[in-house]
Amino acid sequence: MNLKKLAGEKAVEFITDGMTIGLGTGSTVNWTIRKLGELVKQREIQIRAIPTSQQTSYLANELGIPLVTFAQSTELDLTIDGADEFNSSLDLIKGRGGALVREKLVAAASNRLIIVADESKSVEKIGKFPLPIEVVPFAWEVTAKRIEGLNCVPTLRRVNGCPYVSDNGNYILDCSFGYIENPAKLERTIKLLPGVVDTGLFISMADTVIIGTSNELKVLSKKN
Ligand SMILES: O=C(CO)[C@H](O)[C@H](O)COP(=O)(O)O
C-alpha cells in the first residue's frame, strides 16, 4: 500500500468549490495535487491555487490547475502540505525538500493548514533529523557559526558538490540539534540571528494531520 498516496488523496476531500488554496511541496502532497488536477480537468471543482515552490508550480501547470499570486489574494482558505516530522501537538519540521520559506508564508496566509504524511513522520519529540534553516548566502559561514553556538552541528546542504540554492536564491543549513525540548523557544532564538531567513520549525500552525498508516487513515486535529 502506498501510504503517501493514501494520505495525499484523502486531503482533496477538504477542498470545496470556489476556494483559493495553497499547494505544498513534496512527494506526498503531489498525490493531492494530481487528484485535484483530475477534478479540475473533469470540471467537478473550480479553485485557484498558490504554489509553494517552482516544482509545485510546474506540476500544477501541467495538470491545468489555475494558479494565482498574492497580488490576487492575500488570504487563502486552506493549504495542504507535507512534513518531515510531526508530534502529537502538531508541531512540525519541514524543509527537507527545500521549500520551507514559501511553505511557511503560504501556511501563515491560510485559514487552515492540513498536513499529509505517512506514519514514518510521526515522532514523540521533533528533532529526529536535522532542522533545515534557510540563510542568506552572503556571510553564510558567519551565520552558520552563530547557529552552531546554539549547540548544534550545521551542515551546508549541497547538490553535486555545489551549495543547494532555494527558490528564493538562498542556502540551507541542515542543523542537528538532537531532540528539541522547546521548539517555540528555539524558533524565536534562531530567527533573531542575522542572516537567518526562516527555519523549518512550524509551531502551532497545523490544524490537521492526515496520516497514512498500514492499517488505516488517521486524522489528528488541533485541540482548541
Ligand atoms: O517540507 C517539505 C519541502 O520543503 C516537504 O513537505 C517535506 O519534505 C515532506 O516531503 P515528502 O512528502 O516528499 O516526504
PDBQT file of the ligand as one rigid body, heavy atoms in Angstrom, charges set to zero:
ROOT
HETATM    1  O1  LIG A 301       8.821  20.396   3.703  1.00  0.00    +0.000 OA
HETATM    2  C1  LIG A 301       8.814  19.908   2.596  1.00  0.00    +0.000 C 
HETATM    3  C2  LIG A 301       9.510  20.528   1.453  1.00  0.00    +0.000 C 
HETATM    4  O2  LIG A 301      10.202  21.678   1.835  1.00  0.00    +0.000 OA
HETATM    5  C3  LIG A 301       8.046  18.665   2.348  1.00  0.00    +0.000 C 
HETATM    6  O3  LIG A 301       6.711  18.921   2.581  1.00  0.00    +0.000 OA
HETATM    7  C4  LIG A 301       8.557  17.586   3.242  1.00  0.00    +0.000 C 
HETATM    8  O4  LIG A 301       9.945  17.410   2.982  1.00  0.00    +0.000 OA
HETATM    9  C5  LIG A 301       7.826  16.271   3.036  1.00  0.00    +0.000 C 
HETATM   10  O5  LIG A 301       8.131  15.741   1.786  1.00  0.00    +0.000 OA
HETATM   11  P1  LIG A 301       7.614  14.319   1.327  1.00  0.00    +0.000 P 
HETATM   12  O6  LIG A 301       6.135  14.381   1.259  1.00  0.00    +0.000 OA
HETATM   13  O7  LIG A 301       8.272  14.116  -0.028  1.00  0.00    +0.000 OA
HETATM   14  O8  LIG A 301       8.102  13.288   2.321  1.00  0.00    +0.000 OA
ENDROOT
TORSDOF 0
